[in-house]
């Protein structure tokens, strides 16, 4: 999260503020800096730092505190936006790409959304009826194959002597599938008959 109105720096910006190359920064200064200055919550790739805290550290002053209360203009990552909105990060990205929510702003090579946009997304009913974030059900959800029920009906008719035996070649032609697929459909249809 980037707090409202706070300039941010990535590690390149921190090295520039210190007046050294990135290599020199990492070799000579980064360990002490990382022990004193915490990255902004939720920042990854790139890790971001509050510019005022960086400047205070570089000048040897006490670090200013970050705002504790949420603000509607705080910038959130896709994961943080999804957590506020009650959907996955991929849903946030898809909604932004399709215009169902604002496109966000780009900073430091990634996209950010305001807390207000995340809360507005949370208030809107979801059009997606799939799994919710954190769902433990990992089984794929497939629609039942209508061909299995149809073939089961024909197998019943054949067993009752009301038609000729069902063959894989007949099903392959009927459903425009390979003979092997037709055999699979027949096997599933027989399995459903055995269960009932």
N, C-alpha and C positions, 0 to 999 in steps of 0.2 A: 504494500500500500504506500502510495505517495500522499502524505498529508496535504491538505488544501493550502495552496500558496507557498509551498516549500520547494525551492530549487533543489535539484538532485544531481549527483555526480556518480559516474561509474569509476572503475579503478583507473582508467586512462585520465579522466578528469581530475582525480585525486593527485595522480603523479604530476599532471600539468600545474595544479595549484601549488604543489610543493617545489616546482621548478626543476624537476629531475626527469630523466627518462623512465619509462615504465620498467625497464630491466633493473635500473638502479633502485627504483622504488621497491620492487619486489625483493631484491637482494638485501637492501639495507634498512628499509623503513617499514615495510608492510607488517612484520610481526608485532611491533610496538603499536602500530596504528590499529590492527585488528583486535588487539587486547583492550584498547581504549574506546574505539568507536564501533558500535554495532550497526550492521546493515539494516536498512528499512525492512520492516516485517513483510514477509511474503515475496521479497525481491529475489529473483533467481534469473540467471542468464539474461542480462548481466545482473550482478549484485550491485545494488544502489545504496548510496550514502546520502544523508542530509548535508547539503552544502554548508549550512551554518555550523553544524557539528564538525565537519572537516576543517573549516577555517579556524574554529576555536582550538581544535587539537593542534593544528600546525602552528598556531601562535602561542601555544602553551596556556590557554585559558580554560576555564571550566566549560564543559559541554552544555549547551542549552538543551532543555528537555523538549521532546516532541509533544505535540498536542495529544491528549488522552481521549478527548470526546470526539465521536465521529462527526464528520461534517458532510453535507450533501455533495460538496465538490471534491472530496477525497478521490484520488485515482486508484482504482483496483485492478488487479490482474484478472485474466479470464477465470482462474480458479476461485479467487476471492469474490468476483462478481457472481459466479455460479453459486457459491455458498450463500450469499445474501439472497439471490433470486430463487434458490431451492432447485436448481437444475445443474447439469454437468457443465464443465468448462467448454466441451465441444458444442453443446447446445447454445451457449453464449456466442461462440464464434460463428456458428451457423446462422443464428438469428441476426447477427450483425452483418453477415455477408448477404443475407436475403432481404434486409431492410425491415425486419420485424422489431429491431431496436436500433439505436444509433450506432454508427460505425466505430465510436470511440476515438481516441487520439493516439498518435504514435509518439513514443518517447523511448530513447535508448534502444531502438530497434525492435520494440514490441508494442502491442496494442494494449491500451488502458481504458477503462470505463469509469464514469463517475458513480459514486455511491447512489446518487439520485436515480441514475439510469438503472442500476441494479435493483433498487427498491421498486421502480416502476415495472420492471420485468417480473418481479415477484408478485405484484398485484394483478398482472394479466394472467388469465387461465392458460395453461399449457395446451398447445395443439398436439403435442406428442403424447401418445398414450402408452409408451413403452416403459422400460424400467426406470425407477427413480434412482438418484444417486445413493450409493451405499447398499443397493439391493443385493441380497445374498443368492438370489435365484440366477444361476448362470446357465441353465439349460436353454438351448435355442428354442425360440417360439416359432413353430412351423404351422402353417395352415394345413388342415387335413386334406389329403389327396382325394379328390372326388372320384378318381378312377378306381380306388380301392373299394369304395362302397358299391360302385356300379358292377365291378367284377365279382364282388361277394354275392350280389343279387343273382348274377348269371350262374355262378357256381352252385348256388342253392337250386336254381331251376334245373341245371344239368343233373344234380344229385337226385332230384325228384322225377327225372325222366321227361321233363317238359322241353328239353332242347338237347342238342348234341354237346359232347364234352367241350369245355372251353380250352382253347389252345393258345400257346404263346404267339404263334404266327398270326392268329386271328386278332389278338390284342395289339400286336405290333402294327398291323395294318390299320386297325380301328383308331388307335391313338397316335399314329405316326411316330413310333418310337422304335428302338432296336429290339431285337428278340430278347436280349438279356434284360433290358428294362421291363419288357412285358412279363418275363419270368419273375422279376422282383415284385411287380404289382400283383401277380397271381399269388405269390408266397405271402404277401401282406394280407391279401384278401382271405386266404385260407386261415391265417393266424387270427384274424378278427372273427371268422366263423367258429374256430375252435374255442375262443374265449366266451362266445355267447351260448 
